[in-house]
Amino acid sequence: MLRTRQDISQKQTLQQKLSPQQIQFVKLLQLPTIGLEQRVKQEIEINPVLEEADPLQDERLSELDTEQEWEIKENEPESEEADTDIDPVDKNEEIDWDSFIQNTEYDGNTYSVPQWDEEWRDLPNPYHESLLEELEQQVSLLDLNDDEKLIADQILGSLDEDGYFRRDPEAVVDNIAFNHGRLVERAVVEHVRKQIQQLEPLGIASRDLQDCLLCQVKYSDTDPVVRRNAILLLENEWDAFEKKHFDKLKNRLNIDDEELKVVFDLIRGLDPRPGAVLSPDEDTRQYIEPDFEVYFEPAGDDISGDGEFVIRLNQRNVPALRISPEYKMMWENLKLKKESEGNDAHTRKFIKDKVESAQWFIDSIRQRQNTLMKTMKTIVALQEEFFKYGEGLRPMILKDIARRIQMDISTVSRVVNGKYVQTHFGVFELKYFFSEGLETESGEDVSSRELKKILQQVIENENKKRPLSDQALTDILKEKGYKVARRTVTKYRESLNLPVARLRKQIM
């Protein structure tokens, strides 16, 4: 017999929830400089109490208001005629205007943009044809019948980001039959594809890399003998070409080292991704805006002597912020009216909420600035040799920073993520300075990033006719005093995007 029963139990759990102010700080902390600039502009738009500070105007206001009382308390009577019944919204609430006006301003470095630059920013970007539009124009100049035009549209619409046509021709046949009620042959699809393949950029709509390179070689303007050898290599010896079996290629093509090198140079100069050509308005490169600037200023001419580090937080495009003084005047005007009016009570609540929101935002930005500077100073202190000389990176993990600045590892991670620093030796992502450590035979700790740098130098200086295997690389590193296993060398080589020894072989 099946029995059912309901039980009532009580369980106590401990949960930690972030306040809205903490959530706001965390979100601001992980923003880079450009993201912070956009976030500040957004907050100014949605909060009328928050505004950009004018240093000259602030100076005049401070002179006028030195003898005024800025603290306004709503639970104090303003006059003998004031109504004793105060709206519940205003009970036990106060706005310390002196604190807001004097202490909550965010003195960001103001950066004025020339007026002519603002005018140019408002102009629309010039229009550039996309690659698909250019191909459609070229196809329109081909002598195609109606069925072939439908096929061409299907092919152009099926190109991937590299410009390859990887669909099965049968899928094109079925699609045209279903949508247009036309029956076309598979051979016609291939014929149209080969016509498109000869358009600019040459090799577009190829089936694979071999087909793409072969098309470009056939229509290349080069020596006929070199072109013939390249065609034979790509058509008949693709497997040996991929594996760089140079001896097999020389024997089968009946050519010497110099002739094979010329063929390889020709193929190496071809475009393996003809569809990856971007127009200016499609350029997806991201320009880095460093969040920090770190420079070492020696006390004398000798950089190895005494000196000090200059650390700056980039705030050029983040405006200085303040609580609007106009809203203080609005508050005073409201206090002169009857407090029993419902509209005034609603207005007072609106002003108070917006002032508190603006204060939280300014405090969060200031806290963000302090946290970023504290983290950057600690990184510089731990990587002093690198910021002086551009080398000598030491092992360092997030926990090392978190312990010194007495913050959580997650906070340090948010600071480091997506932030960059400008140095005398280039721009580096803060993540660059964090790496695990290895111990040398002398007992000295060395960063895994430094070891990768040494490994890359060894590979760059190897004999390209006989590249070093991973075991040979391991032996060389051990001779240099680095205790490392072969599998670790393999992992580091792969992280550097360096192929195995066989694929690093070159014709000298």
C-alpha angles and dihedrals in degrees: 000000000000114000126194125199136181120213128194115208135171123217130182118215133177116225129178116212125186119235119235089255092054092048090051091051093049091051093048092046094061094048118103120225095272092047091050091052091054092045092053092051090050092051092049089054096051098039114056092189091063117075143158112273121241107208093205093049092047090054092053092047093050090054093050096044102045092102097039127098108238098182112099119187119191096202092065120086114247099199142357090257093054116123111254092212105084120194111257089238090068100045115125092350126127140173115216097208093177089059093045097046098040105031110027099058114118107221098204117171105268115228117191118207116214114253093237090055091054090052092052091049090059093056115099118248115258115261118252125187116245122235090254091054091050091050092048090054092050092047090052088062093056120098097247130153123223096273092048091050089055089050091049091052090051092050095048091048091052099053115123125222091277093051097254125140104219100164121113109253088229088064089057091049092051093045094053091046093050099042102032105022092235126132114217131175126246089232090057090054090053091047092054091045092056090050091053089046089066094056125095122312089043113233097031115149092025119159096229142337094283091053091046095052092043092054092050092048093050092055097036120121099234141114110308093228093051090046091051093050091048091051091050091048094050095042101043109016104042095128094051089044092054092049093043095235093169097175092055092048093050092049096046095044092038094228135127131239095273094051092047090050091054090051092049091048090053093051092043090058094057125101112251092186108044092166095056092081108125127201116226094263091049094056105129097186114132117222113217120233106196114231094203139031118207123182133164115225111195119214091230139009093287111085090199090063132077122312143123139255120245111212120185131180112220108239099147098125098033108096125225110260135210143162109268112255089208090069089055088058090048089053092052091049090052091053090057091060130075106285090209092075110108095215091054091051090052091048092050091052090048093052093046093050093048093047092052091047091051091048092051091050094050091046091050092052091048090048090048090052092050093047093049093049092046091051094046093049090052092050090051091049092053095042098039094136093055095049089049101045107010094245141063098077110188129211111272135162134189091260091063091059095040092053093051098046091038095234135123120275090239090059092052090047091055091049093050098043113098095352124126135197128210114220138166087264099051140280117311133184111238088238087066091074094056119084141134120262136239129198123234125216088261090058095252119139116235129185118250087229090059089049090052089052091053091046091053091050091052091051092047091054097044124113103270091207090058109024119197120259121228090258091052089049089051091052092050092051090049089052087054089054101260116132103214135145125235093245089054090053089050091051092049092047091052091047087056089053091240116149126228120281094265093058093045091062114118136186108248 
